[in-house]
Amino acid sequence: MTYAVDEVRRIPKPDLAHDEDLWTSGPARLIMITCLPREGGASLDNLVVVAHAVSQG
């Protein structure tokens, strides 16, 4: 399956669980969530990539 990126967002960790758009189901949607490293301490934000399917491979 091939995906096209729709958006890339930086979301503070405390806000991630409350972002209703991310947790709503959708057809052939891919969401990647990762921690953003920070010098000198723990990560404060997540990087979120939202994509949709453009073809099945």
N, C-alpha and C positions, 0 to 999 in steps of 0.2 A: 504494500500500500504506500502511496506517495502522499505527503502532506505539504500544505502551504501555510506558512506562518501568518497569522492574522494580527497578533500583537505580542509585544514583550513588555512586561511591567515589573517594576520593583515595588514590593509590598512589605511593609513592616510586619515582622513575625506576629505580633499580637492581633493584627488586622486580618490575617490570612483566613482564619476559620470563619470570619464573618462576611467574607466577600461572596455574596450569594451567586453572582454570575459564574464564578469558578465551580461551584458545587451543583449547578443545574445540569441535568443530563442533556445531551444533544447528539444528533446523528453524526457518526464518524468524526468525532472530535478528539483531539489529543491535547492533553495539558501536562506540561513538564514543570515541576517545581523543584528548585534547588536552593541551597543556602549560598548567600554571598559572603565570601570570606572577608575578614576585616583584620588589619594589622593590630596586634596587641590585645585581642580579645575575641569573645564569641560573636558569631554572626547576629546582626540585628534585623536584617532584611532577607526576604526571599526573592529570587528572580523567577518570574512566571512566564512561560511561553505557551501561547494558545494557538493551535493550528487546526485546520480542517482537511479532510481527505479530498484529494483531487483525482485520484485514480487508484484502482486496485491492481496490484501487480502480481 
